[in-house]
Amino acid sequence: MHVQDKVVAITGAARGLGQEFARSLAAAGAKIVAGDVNDCGETLDLVAAAGGSGIAARLDVTDADACRAMIEEGVRAFGRLDALVNNAALYGALHGGRFDAIAETEWDAAMAVNVKGIWNCCKAAVPAMRQAGGGSIVNIASLAATYGMPFGLHYTTSKAGVIGLTRGLARELGRDRIRVNALAPSAVVTEGTREFFAGRLDRALETIKMGQTIQRNLMPEDLVGTVMWLVSDASGFVTGQTIAVDGGTVML
């Protein structure tokens, strides 16, 4: 899976999945544009340690101007944009509970970051991809949507929106040679998962694990191969798909 010299923008890159994607893609030769509301200094250190090159941009995905600025910075630094990994999401900060107990402010925030944020980033990135002759957009959805996770309906619904956005946008952008796909992982052992489940973490991870065919918990590095394949030209005829990386929980 050849990603050498591809320029890849990654949102939510300061920690967790985004940080691991940045490190792994850099180690494979990609040039990284790391965006996050938090500082990406640690991520850039990991990119450099992997022998790669990257820049960081302060990014609030709900702000369309900030999304455009991130892409412009990446193009100025590396001359092009080949791929966008829409990883930023509101997750750990959300409070779970019955659907009618979810605060309206939390519902709106989940939609603003998890759905509108991807829309904003795609609007910013697509012109640069057209100029480059094509590209790949990878949206991080969730098992929450494909399985139907209860007691977190704001998160579940937002991730279902990501899948719908992926399918519709793939149909719009095919003639531009821009592919759009999504990943639907089960609960990845990251800071966000620890924060979301809090005191219920061990029980939640055990329950999730026992519902899988491969009975171990998902780690960030387990998603790297699929992301790298989607970024690379090896998946050049794949678009509009939601790929489950969930240890065999939901079999579509």
C-alpha positions in Angstrom: 0.0 0.0 0.0 1.9 2.9 -1.4 1.4 6.3 0.5 5.0 7.6 -0.1 4.8 11.4 -0.5 1.0 11.6 -0.3 -0.1 14.7 1.6 -2.7 13.7 4.2 -4.7 16.0 6.4 -5.9 14.4 9.7 -8.4 16.0 12.0 -8.5 15.3 15.7 -4.8 14.5 15.5 -3.7 15.6 19.0 -4.3 12.3 20.6 -5.9 8.8 20.2 -6.8 7.5 16.8 -5.8 10.7 14.9 -2.4 10.7 16.5 -1.8 7.1 15.6 -2.9 7.7 12.0 -0.5 10.6 11.8 2.4 8.6 13.2 1.8 5.5 11.1 1.2 7.3 7.8 4.3 9.4 8.4 6.3 6.2 9.0 5.1 5.0 5.6 6.3 8.1 3.9 3.2 10.4 3.9 3.4 14.1 4.7 1.0 15.0 7.5 -1.2 18.0 8.1 -2.4 17.6 11.7 -5.4 19.6 12.9 -7.0 19.8 16.3 -8.5 22.2 18.8 -5.7 21.1 21.1 -2.0 21.4 20.6 -0.5 18.8 18.1 3.1 19.2 19.3 3.3 15.7 20.6 1.9 14.3 17.4 4.5 16.2 15.4 7.2 14.8 17.6 6.0 11.3 16.8 5.8 12.1 13.1 9.4 13.3 13.2 10.5 10.3 15.3 9.0 8.1 12.6 11.1 9.8 10.0 8.3 11.8 8.5 7.4 15.4 8.0 4.3 17.3 9.1 2.8 20.6 10.1 0.1 21.4 12.7 -2.9 23.7 12.5 -5.2 24.8 15.3 -8.6 23.5 14.1 -12.1 23.8 15.3 -14.1 21.7 12.7 -17.3 23.6 13.4 -15.6 26.7 12.0 -15.5 26.6 8.2 -12.9 29.3 8.1 -10.6 27.3 10.3 -11.1 24.3 8.1 -10.1 26.2 5.0 -7.1 27.7 6.8 -5.8 24.2 7.7 -6.0 23.0 4.1 -4.4 26.1 2.8 -1.5 25.7 5.3 -1.1 22.2 4.1 -1.0 23.1 0.4 1.4 25.9 1.1 3.7 23.6 3.0 3.6 20.5 0.7 2.2 21.8 -2.6 -1.0 19.6 -2.8 -3.5 17.6 -0.9 -4.1 13.9 -1.6 -6.2 12.7 1.3 -8.4 13.8 4.3 -9.0 11.7 7.3 -12.1 13.1 9.2 -11.3 11.8 12.6 -12.3 14.7 14.9 -15.4 13.9 17.0 -17.1 14.8 20.2 -17.2 11.6 22.2 -15.4 11.5 25.5 -17.0 14.8 26.7 -20.5 13.5 26.0 -22.7 12.1 28.8 -24.5 8.8 28.2 -28.0 8.1 29.4 -31.5 7.5 28.3 -32.5 9.3 25.1 -34.9 11.7 26.9 -32.4 12.6 29.5 -29.8 13.9 27.0 -29.3 17.6 27.3 -30.3 19.6 24.1 -26.9 21.4 24.2 -25.1 18.1 24.1 -27.3 16.8 21.2 -26.5 20.0 19.2 -22.8 19.9 20.0 -22.5 16.3 18.8 -24.2 17.1 15.5 -22.1 20.2 15.1 -18.8 18.5 15.6 -19.4 15.0 14.3 -21.5 15.8 11.2 -21.2 19.4 10.3 -17.5 19.3 11.1 -17.0 16.6 8.4 -19.0 18.7 6.0 -16.9 21.7 6.7 -13.6 19.8 6.2 -14.8 18.2 3.0 -15.8 21.6 1.6 -12.4 22.9 2.4 -10.4 19.9 1.1 -12.2 19.1 -2.2 -11.0 22.0 -4.2 -7.4 21.1 -3.4 -8.1 17.5 -4.3 -9.6 18.5 -7.6 -6.5 20.5 -8.3 -4.4 17.4 -7.5 -6.4 15.3 -9.9 -8.3 13.3 -7.3 -8.0 12.1 -3.8 -9.4 10.1 -0.9 -11.6 11.1 2.0 -11.9 8.7 5.0 -14.6 9.4 7.5 -14.5 7.8 10.9 -18.0 6.6 11.7 -18.7 4.0 14.5 -20.1 0.6 15.4 -22.5 2.8 17.4 -24.4 3.5 14.2 -24.2 0.1 12.5 -25.1 -1.8 15.7 -27.4 0.8 17.2 -25.8 1.7 20.5 -28.3 2.7 23.2 -27.8 5.2 26.0 -25.7 7.5 23.8 -28.3 8.4 21.1 -26.6 11.7 20.3 -23.4 10.0 19.5 -25.1 7.1 17.7 -27.2 9.4 15.6 -24.3 11.6 14.6 -22.3 8.6 13.4 -25.2 7.4 11.4 -25.1 10.8 9.8 -21.5 10.3 8.9 -22.4 7.1 7.0 -25.2 8.9 5.1 -22.9 11.8 4.3 -20.2 9.4 3.1 -22.6 7.6 0.7 -24.1 10.8 -0.8 -20.8 12.6 -1.1 -19.2 9.6 -2.8 -21.8 9.8 -5.6 -21.2 13.5 -6.0 -17.4 13.3 -6.2 -16.8 10.2 -8.3 -16.4 12.2 -11.5 -13.7 14.2 -9.8 -11.8 11.0 -9.0 -12.3 11.7 -5.3 -13.2 8.6 -3.3 -15.2 8.8 0.0 -15.4 6.0 2.4 -16.0 5.4 6.1 -14.7 3.2 8.9 -17.1 1.8 11.6 -14.9 0.6 14.5 -16.1 -0.8 17.7 -15.0 1.0 20.9 -11.3 1.7 20.5 -9.2 1.8 23.7 -8.4 5.5 23.6 -8.6 8.5 25.9 -12.1 9.3 24.5 -13.4 5.9 25.2 -12.1 6.0 28.8 -13.7 9.4 29.3 -17.1 8.4 27.8 -17.5 5.2 29.9 -15.7 6.5 33.0 -16.4 4.2 35.9 -18.2 1.8 33.6 -15.1 1.3 31.4 -14.0 -2.2 32.4 -17.6 -3.6 32.2 -18.3 -1.9 28.9 -15.1 -3.1 27.3 -15.7 -6.6 28.5 -19.3 -6.6 27.1 -18.1 -5.2 23.8 -15.3 -7.8 23.6 -17.6 -10.7 24.3 -19.9 -9.6 21.5 -17.1 -9.9 18.9 -16.0 -12.9 17.0 -12.4 -11.8 17.7 -12.5 -11.5 21.4 -10.1 -8.8 22.3 -10.5 -5.0 22.5 -9.8 -2.8 19.6 -6.6 -0.8 19.8 -5.7 2.3 17.6 -3.1 0.4 15.6 -5.9 -2.1 14.5 -7.4 0.6 12.3 -4.1 1.7 10.6 -4.0 -0.9 7.9 -7.5 -0.1 6.7 -6.9 3.7 6.7 -3.6 3.3 4.9 -5.4 1.1 2.2 -8.1 3.7 1.7 -5.6 6.5 1.5 -3.5 4.5 -1.0 -4.2 3.9 -4.7 -4.6 0.2 -3.9 -8.3 1.0 -3.1 -8.7 3.1 -6.2 -12.1 1.5 -7.2 -13.6 1.6 -3.7 -16.0 4.4 -2.8 -19.2 5.0 -0.8 -18.4 2.1 1.5 -18.5 1.8 5.3 -16.0 -0.8 6.4 -16.5 -2.4 9.8 -13.4 -2.8 11.9 -15.1 -4.3 14.9 -13.7 -7.8 15.4 -16.8 -9.4 13.7 -19.6 -7.7 15.6 -21.8 -6.5 12.8 -21.5 -8.5 9.6 -23.0 -6.6 6.6 
